[in-house]
Amino acid sequence: MKRISRKEAMKYGFNRHDEPVLRVREGEVFAVETEDAFSGYLRSEDRLPIIEHLPVLKFNPPKGNPMAGPVYIEGARKGDLLVVNIKEIIPDKQGVTAFCGGRGPLGDSKKWEILSEPYTHILKHLPGPSGTTRDGRAVFNDKITWDLHPFIGTIGVAPEFEVETSVVGQGSWGGNLDSRDIKEGTKVYINCYHDGGLLYVGDVHGTQGDTEFYGAADETRAEVTLSCNVIKNKVIPFLRLEKKESIVSLYSYRPLEEAVERAIIYLMEWMVEEYGVSEREAYMHVCINPEFRVNIYQMVKLGRIQYTVGAEIPKKYLVAEYGSR
């Protein structure tokens, strides 16, 4: 199996001028070793998120979320739709989260001044039934653990003519989306703007709560196994996710209510155009169906980064015969 090593996975921009680090055939399985969002600098709790320990902070925007790529997919062309199949995500034996002084919603808090101080917290990752951490447990402290739910935080292709950073870049080409549904078993649909697709992947999270409130989840190194397919001559308005039991339409924008509205409208379009749901029924599903969901994946105030949401509906409601069962 072809592989991108961790030392090769240190790109901080989605850049069409980068030379491909890997070329794969459509459907070929390949592996990517990713570094954590802090570029591997915070591997112990005595390493605080200050410029002396985290030199990438000196850049504006700060360099973060290092990525592997670009990966050139044979047969992908501008105007095609890339399908990224996430086969497996195995997090490292540990993850890290951190507060940066002066950053985040409570970075200058007077009520809870301790939250404005730099802080690093290491989470241990334990193997699960598979014998790996892909289905393991995260150790928060000596009393609290929870299941690992690893996912890819930053994924996308090179935009058509701009260079976007791995921290604040987002668009119909992908970017720093921090959607916990970009996980094992998910298909990610992304527009292609260049021949080969030019795919980038990085920023794996072991776990994350809704919104990623202060901007750093359980950031971890990982080994990710992927394959890609191509749908010819197809363009979508923004990234789409297909899970085993549901579909999710993503959108990133500020203010949050605009992101929510646009994600819902794009989900309706997907339901109508590809699943044959009538416009009227799609409209009613997103208002009255108790299993319709809007997921607020990322709502972090960092520079120009947008808020990422996903409108989700179970596939069982998209089957034409469902109503007659």
N, C-alpha and C positions, 0 to 999 in steps of 0.2 A: 504494500500500500504506500502511495506517495504521501509525503509528510512535510509540513512546515515546522521547523524547530522554533523553540521559544526565542532564541537569540535573533531569529529572522522576523519575529512578530512584534516589531517595535515601531510601526508607522503611526503617525499622529494626524494624518490627513487622508481624505478620500481624493486622490490625485490621479487624473488620467495620464499624466506624464510618467508615473512610476512604471518601471519595468516589471512584468509579471514575475513573481517568485515561484509560481507553480503553474503548469498547464495540465488540464485534465480533460478527458473525453466526457461527453454527456453521459450521465449515469455512473461514472467511475467514482468509487468511494475513496476519500482521502482524509487525512488527519491533520489537525492544526493544534499546536501547543501554544496556548495563550498566556500572556503575563497578566497580572492583576491591574486594576485601574490606577494604582499608585506606582506603576512601573517597577514594582518589586522593591521599593525603598523602605516600606514599612512592614518588616517581617517580624518585629518584636515590639512589645509595648513601651520600651524605652525610646523608640524611634517616633517622635511626635511629628505631626503634620505642619512643620515649620520649614522655612526655606533652607535652613542648614541641613536638615535631614531629607527634605523633599525638594531638590533643586529645580524640578519642573515647574514649581510655583512661580518662578521668576518670569515666566512667559505670560503674555496676554493675548488670548485667553491661556490659562495654564495648560501645559501638556498633560493629558491624562487619557485613560482608556486606550493604551497602545493596541494596535491591531496587526493581524497577519494579512498580507495581501500586496498587490492584487493577485487573485487567482483568475487565470484565463480559461474560460470554458469553451472548448472547441464547438463550433456551430452556433454559438450565440452571436447575434448581430444587433446593431442599433435598431430599435423599434420592436424587438422581441420582448417576451416576458420570461424572466429567470425564475425557476422554482428551486429553492434551496431546501433539501430534505435533511432535517436534523436527526441523525442516526443515534448519536450517543454524546452525552456530556459527563465527563468524569472530573469533578473538582479536585483540587489539591488537598492535602491533609489539613490545611488550615486556611482561614480567610481573615480579613481585617476590615474593620470599619473605623472611621476617624472623624473628629470635629476639627475644622480649621478655624482658629481664632478670627473673629470678625466676619466670618462667612456663615451663610445659612440663616433661617428665620429667627434663630435665637443667638446669633453670633455676636450681637451687641446687647444682650439682655441685661437689664438692671435688676430684674426680679430674681432671676436664677443666674447669677454671675458665673457660677462654675461651668455653665454651658457655653460661655464665651471663651473659655480657656482651651488651648490645643489638647487633644486627647486621642489616644490610640487604644483600640480594644481588639484583641485576637480571639477568634472563634476557632475551636478545634473541630475538625470534621472526622467523623467516625464512619467506618464501612457499614453498609447495610446488607440485606439478604444476598445481593449479587456478589458480595465480597469486595465491592468497590464503593466509593462515595457517591456514585450516581443515584443511589437510593438510600443514602446513609442518614446520619443525624448530625446536627450542629450543636456544639456545646457552648451555650451562652455564658454560663457560670457553673459553680459546683452544685446548683440546685435546679437549673433550668436547661432543658434541651428541646429541640424541635426537629422535625423532618427537614432534610435538605430538599430544595426545589430548584436545582440549577437551571439557569437559562443564559442566553447570549444577550448582553446588554447593548452592544454596538454592532450593527451589521448593515451592510449596504454595498452599493456599487459606486464607481467613480461618476460624479455628476457630469452633465454634458460639457460645460465649459468652465465652471468654477472649481476652486479647491476649497473643500470644507473640512473643518477640524473634527476630530473624533470626540471632542468634548461638547461643543455647542452646535455642531452641524446636524441638521435634520431636513428632510424633504422627501419628495416622492421617490428618491433614490435610496432612502434609508437614513442611517445615522445613529446618533445616541438616543435610542428609544426606550431602553430599560423596561421593555414589556416582558413580564414574567411568563407570558404564553409563547415566547420564542424559545421553546424548550424541546426536549427529546420527543420525537414523534410528530412534531409540527412541520408543516410545509410553509415556507415563507415565499410569497410572490413579490418580486421586485422588477420594476422596469429596467431595461437595458438601454444605456445611452452611448455605448461604444461596442465595437466588435469584441467578443470574448467576455462581455459582461463586466469584467474587472471587479471581482468580489473581494470585499474586506470583512474580516470577522475578529472580534475581540471583546474584552470587558465582560467576562463571565461573572455572574453573581451566584453565590451559593443559596442565598435566600434574600427576599426583599419584601417589605410591607407596601401597601398601597401608598402611592405618591413619592416614595423614597424621600421623606420629608426634609432631612437635612443634607441630602445629596450624596450619601455614601452608603451603599448596601453592604452585604457580606461579600466583599470584593475578594476574588480568588483567582489564582492560576488554575488552568484546566487543560484537559485534552478533549478536543471536540472532533467528532467524526461526522462527515457530511458527504452528500452527493448532490449533483445539480441536474436538472432537466430544463428544456427550453420549450416554450410555447411560441410558435412563430407568429410574427405580425400581430401582436396583441399589446395594448397599452392600458394600464389601469390608473385611476386618479391618485392613489396612494397605496402603501403596502397593505397586503392582505395576508391573513394567517388562516390556515386550514388545520384544525385539530381533528382528532379521531371522531369526536362527537359534536363538534360545533365549528362555525366559521366566525372570524373576527375581522372587522374592518378598522384599521388604524387611522389616526390623524393626529398631527402635532400642530398646535397653534396657541396663541394667547389672544384674548382671555380664554379661560377654561371653557366657558359656555359655548364659544364659537367652535372649539375643538370637538366638544360633545355633539353639537348639532351637525357638523360636517361628517363626523364618523358615522352617525346614524343615517344620514342621507346616502352616504357611499355604501353602507350596508344594504339599504333598501335597493339601490341600483344593482348591486351584486345579486340580491335575491330575485329581482325581476328579470334581469338580463341573462342570468346563467342557470337559474333554478325554476324559471317559469311561474313564479309567484306573481299574482296580479298586483298592480300598483296599489289598489285599494286594500288588499289583504296585507301587503308589506307594511303599509302605513299603520294599519291596525295592530299588527304584531308588535311594532316598536313602541306601542302605547299601552296595550292591554295584556300582552303575553307575559305571565309571571316569570317565565324563564329567560326573557330578554334581559341582557345586562349591559351596563356601561362601566367599564373598568378604568379607573384612573391610575394608570401605571406610574406616571412621572409628573410631578408638579414641583419642580425645583427652581428657585430663583437664582440663576447663575448666568450673568451676562444676557445674551439674546436667546438663550435656549427656550424653546417652546414647551408647552404642556402636552403630554402624549396620553391619548385615551384610546380605548378599543370598544366598539359596539359589537356585541356577541349574541348569536342566536343558535340554539341546537339544530343540528342537521335534520332531526326527525320531523321538524316543521316545514322542511323544504322538499319533502317527498310528496309527489302529486297524489299518491294513494293514501296519504296519512289520514285525511278527513273521513275516508270510507272504512277505516279499520274498526 
